[in-house]
Amino acid sequence: MLRTQTVDRLAVTGADIFTDDRGKATVGRSPDRDVVRPVRLTREQRIREAALLCFSESCAAPFAHTLNAEDWKRLLRWLDVSGLALYFLDRMTELDQRSSLPASVLSRLERSLDENRGRTYGLIEESVRLQRDFQSAGLSYAVMKGLSLCPVSVSRLELRHQFDLDFLIASCDAPAAKEILALHGYTLFAISGRSWEFKKGQTPRVRRQDLYRDLPYRGVELHLEAATPGTPTRLDRTAARELHGLTMPVLPPVDLFVAQALHASKDIASAFLRASHLLEFYRHVLAQRDDISFWEKLYLHAREDRRTCVAIGMSVYLASSVWGNFAPQALTSWTVEQLPPSVRLWLDLYGRAAALQVPPGNKRHLWLREELAGISSLAGVSRKPLLLPLNLPREVIQPIPGETLSMRVARYRVQIHFVASRIRFHVLEGLRFLLESRRWNTLRSNLP
């Protein structure tokens, strides 16, 4: 049988969560408050949850290994797309439970780890090459995500399945960075707000078995930092770190934590939550939990920024509902305890299921985005997010100079498949969204 977790009283913050053996959860300060029933998990989601619970700091029991071959196949697929596969292998090793895994599963995970090690080294080498040129050109930048997360929330970089390289860069230096990226073969793929996305080496099809291999494909995201006269920016506070033979600028600890919280909260308020981002944030809090000085600096830095407070609160609240109470009061008192009731309600109803989804996810996040849109434009969306998009999806793969007929046909085939899958997603999930709307609106209207 799968190991399940029943929590008699999980003190997340000022509002507690009480659960019974049937999975009913009461949100409030006592079990006498109205009962809020989270969405029911499927058997497949309960299997994923059992795997996710292994990452709890209090976990000492082995992962249930009575799954059949099809269960393992589906679980491995979710571990891959959620970014947890290599973390899961490492955690089983840490718990001395590798023997509980079927031989075929263990072999597959070990092969993926070996491949991802080569992929990681390839990304590191690419990052170093780009940064050398950034530094030669005198650009003001900092490394974000990826390299900067190790070792605080990522113990070893080869355990993280990373898709692209992220840099924070001064807005005035973005054109020069674009030229440097062009010299390295990158083309501008999309601009979203203050983020520029670049790609190179795109292929019409990447097989699932190639997921961890070091393919020629590379992606870079530039996150533009605007300068305000008289106000220090994050780039004014960067710290130097010696990594892989290069002294590179990274965000200082407090800014790094805030950036990770904002990234995790953005993921929570999206159609698909990549569970590895939530796990990395959870481990970041654990790494700093006993450092009172760190939490004091964070409070002084972020207390006046409503967006940051809510982002941290959402991330801690959801991580607590998955892995149990873990964050210090010095953090929760001004973040989780200040969450708007409607945001808590969404997290209680849909948060746990969101962490167990597979792509493309669902549309329940639109309710959360609507709530966040009224809080300092937290979600970066309009007050009323659209249920159906007004435009067709952008090109998955852009044409390149000298494209052959076969390459063009393959590119069109990928685009047609992608558009068809998006139409299916919008139709099916739109209907499910409308069916659930009545319940959400009723519970939302009953909030104080």
N, C-alpha and C positions, 0 to 999 in steps of 0.2 A: 504494500500500500504506500501511497505517497505520504510523505511527512507533511502535515499541515500545522499551521500556527494559529492558536486561539489565544488572544490576549484579553485577560479579564479587565485590565484597565491600563491603557496606554496613555500616559500623560504626555501629550505633545506640547501643549502650552496651557494657557488659561482655559481653553476648551479641550475637554478630554474625549477620547473615543472609547466606547465600551462595545465589545462584541460578544455575541453568544455563539454556541456551537453551530448554529445555522447560518452564521455570517451576517446577522443583523447588527447594524452599528448605530449607536445613539450618540449624537454630537451635542455636547453641552457640558455642564458641570455635574450632572447627575444622570443616572439612567432613566429618570422620570421624564426627561425631555422627549419631544417627538422623535420617533424612530425614522432614521434615514437609511434606506437599503441601497447599498452600492450595487452597480450592475452585476448581474450574475456571471461568474467566470465559467467558461467552457472547460471540459476536461483537459484539453490541450493547454489552455492558459494556466490551469492549476499545476500542470507539469512544469511549465516555465516558471511559475512562482516558486515551486520547490527548488529549482535551480538558482533562482535569484536570492532565496533566503540563505543559501550557502555563504553568501558574502557578508552576512551579518557578523559583527565582531563577537557575538555571543554564541555563534553556531559551533557546535562540537560534534553533531551527528553527521553520519555520511549521507550523501545524496542517495535517494531511493534508486536502486538499480534493477528493479523488477519490470522495467519497461520493455516492450517488445521492439523488434527491429524498426517497425514503422514509427513508433513513438520516438525512438532515438533519431531517426532520419528527420522528423519534423522539428525536434528539439534542436538538433544541430543547425538546421536552417535558420531557426530563430536566433540562436546564439551568434551565428554569423552576421545576420542583418542588424542585430542589436549591438554589435561590437563587443560582445561578452565572451566569445568562444575562447580566446587565449587567456583572458582573465579567469575563466572557469577552470581551465586546465591548471593554471598557476595556483588557484585556490584549492583544488583537489590535492595538489602536491603539498601545499602548506598544511592541509589537514591530514596528510598521510592517508589519503583515500583514493589514490590512483587505481588501486586494485579493485575498487568498486565499479570502475568503468569497464564496459565490454572491450575486449581487445581491439576490435575494429574501430570503435569510437576513440580509444586512446591513441591508436596509430594515426587516425585521421587528424586529431588535434595536434599531435606532435609534428606531423608533416606540415600542417598549417603554420605552426610556430616557426619551424625552420625556414619556410618560405617567407614568412612575414619579417623574419630577421634580415633577410636579404633586401626585402622591400623597404624596411626602415632605414637600413644603411644607404640605400639609393636615395631616399628622400633627404636624409641628413647631408649627403654629399651635394645634392642639388641646392639645399638651403645654404650651405657654406659658399657654393659658387655664386649664388645670387647676392648673398650678403657682402662678399668681398667687393663686388661691383657697386653695391649700394654705398659701402664705406668709401671706396675710391672716389665716388661721385659726391661724397659729403652729404648724403641724404640723412634726414632725421627720421629714424624708424625704430621699431622694437619688435622682437619675436613674440607672437601670440600663440596660445594653445600649444599643441605638439610638444616641441622641445622644452618649453618653459614649464610644463606640468610635471616633469621629472626632476626630483624624486618625490615631491610632496604628495601628489595624488596618483601618480603612475610610477610604480616602483622600478620598472624597466621599460624602456621605450619600445622594445620589440613585442611587448604584450598589447600595445595599443594599435588598433587597426585604423590607420590614418589615411584620409583620402587626398588631402592637399596641404599646402603650406600657407600659414596666415601671418601677415605682418601689419602692424599698426604703423601708419606713415603720415607725416605732416601733409596736409592738403596741398601746400605749395610745392611739395616734392613729388606729388603723384604723377605729373606728366613725365618727369625724368625717370621715375621708376617704371612707367609704362614703356619707355624707350629701351631701358635695360632689359626688361622682360621680352620685348620684341627681338632683341639680339640673341636671346636664348631660345627663341622659337615659339614664344607664347603669343596668343592673340586674345584680344579683349572679347570675352564671351557675353557678359551681361553686367549691367550696373543696377544695383538695388540700393536705393538710399545713398548711404555713404560708403558702400562696399563695391569694389570693382573685382570682378571675377575673370580670371585668365585661364586658358587651357592650351595644352599642346599634346600632340601624339594621340589624338582621339582615334578610336577604332569603332567600326560599326557594331561590333558585338564583343562582349567580354563574357566568357563562359564562367559559370559558378566555380569551377575548379581552378580558375585563374584569380580568384578573389584576393588571395594573399601573395601572389607572385609580383615580382618587380617588373612590371610592364613599362613600355615607353611612355604611357600616358602620365601626365603631370598636371596638377592644378595649383593655382596660386590665388589667394584672396588678399587684396589690399583694403584695409579698413582706414578710411581717411579721418584724421584728427584735425579739426579746425582750430585755429588759434584765435583767442579772444584777448585783446589788449588788456594788460594788467592782471590776467588770470592764468596761473600756471596750468599747463596741460599735462597729461600722463607722460608725454614724451620728455617733459622737463624733469621727470622723477625717475627715469629709467636707471636700472642697476646693471653693471657689467658682470657677465658670467663667462668663464672660460669653458667652452664646450667644443669638443672635437677639433681642437687645434685652432679655434678662432674665438677671439673675445667679442661676444655679441651682446647687444643691449636687450634686456628683458624687463618686464614690468616688475616693480617692487612687490613684496608679498601682499600688501593690502589691495593694490590695484589688480593683482593677479587673481585674488579671491573674488573680488567684485566682478571682474570680467567673466570668470567661470560661472558665477551665480546668474549673471545676465544671460549667458549662453544656455544654461540649464533651464531657466524659466522660459526662454524663447522656445526651446524644444518642447516643454510641457504644453505651451499654448500653440502647438502646431498639430497637423494631422497625424504625424508619426513621431513618437518620442523614442529616440535612440537610448535605450536603457543604460548604455555604457557612460553616457554623459552624466546621468544621475548618480551612478556608482562613483565616478571620479570626483564629483562634488562631495558626496558622502565621505569619501576617504580624505578629502582635503580638510573637512571639518574635524574628522578624527585626528588627523596629524597635528592640528593646532589646538585641540580641545583644552589642554591644560595650560596654554600660553595666555595668561590673563592680559599681559601687555599687548599681545596681538589683537585681542577683542576690544581693548580700550582704544587702540589706534583705529580699528575698523569703525567703531562707533563714532568717534570724532570725525572721521572722514566721510561717513555715509549717512549719518542720522538725519540730515536735512534734505536728503535726496529720496523723495517718495518712491521713485521708480526702483532704486536700488534696494530700499527696505522691503518692498513687496516682492521683488525678484528673489532675494535671499529667503524671505519668509515662505514663499511658495516651494522653493527647492528643499528647504529643511522640512517643511510640513509633509511633502510627498515622500521624501526619503524616510521620515519617521514612520509613516504609515506602512512602508515596505519592510524596513529593517528594525523598527523599534526606536524608542526614545534614545537619542545619542548626542544631541547638541547641548552645549552649556547654556545655562540661564543668561549668561552675559551676552549671548547672541539672540536667543529666542525672545527675550523680554521686549525688544524694540523692533523685531521683525515678524516672527510668527504670531505673537500675541496681538499685533496690530493689523493683521490681515483683514480685509473687508469680509463680512459674513458670506457674501455671495461667492467670493473666491474660495473660501473654506468649503462651502457647500459643493462647489464643482469638484474640488479635490477629493472630498469624501465620497461623492457619487461615482466619479469617473477616473480619478487619478490612478488608482491601483491597476485598473484594466488598461489604462493608457500605457503604463510601463511594460505591459505584456503583449502589446500589439505587434503586428507585422506590417510592412509597407503594403499598400499606401496609407493605412490607418483608417480614420473615420472623420466625421464632421462635427463631433461633439465639442471639439476644441473651439468652435465658433462662439459658443456661449461664453467661454472663458475669455476669449479675445474681446468680446463685446463688453464684458465687465472691466477688463484691463484698459480698454480704450478710454474709459472715463477717468483714469488715474494717471495724469501727466503723460497721456499718449503712450502708455506702457507698451502696448503691443505693436505700435507703429501702424495701426490700421484705423479705418473710419469707425464712427460710432456704431454703425450697423454693417457688420461684415456681410459680404454677399454670399448667399448660399450656392449660387451658380456663377461661374466666371463669365465675363462678357467677351473675352477674346480667346482665341485658340492658344494652346501651349506654344512656348518658344521652341526653336529648333534644338533638338537634343545634340546633334552634331552639326557643326558649321562646315560649309564647303571650304576646301583648301585649293590653292592655286595648282593647276595641273591635274585636277581630279579626273580619274578615268571613268568611263561609262559604268563599269562594274562597281566602282566605289560609290558613284552617285545612286545607282539602283539600291545598293545596300543601305545607304544613308536614308533614302526615301522609305525603304522597308521598315527601318527602325522608327522613323518618324510616324508612319502610319500605325504601327503597332502601339506606339506610345500614346498617340491621340485616341485610339480606340480604347486603350486601357483607362485613360482619363475620363472619357465619356462614360464608360461603365462605372467607374468610381463615383462620379458625380450623380449618376442616376440612382444607383443602389444605395449609396450612403446618404444621398439627399432624401430618399424615401424613409430610411431609418431615422434620420434626423427629425423629419416632420412627425413621425410616429412617437418619438420620445419627447418632442417639444412640449406637449401638454403637461407631462409630468414635471419637466424642468420648470416651466413657467409657474405651475402651481406651487412647487416648493420654493421657488425664488420669491414669489409674491407673499409667502408666509414668513419671510425673514423679518426680524425687527428693523 
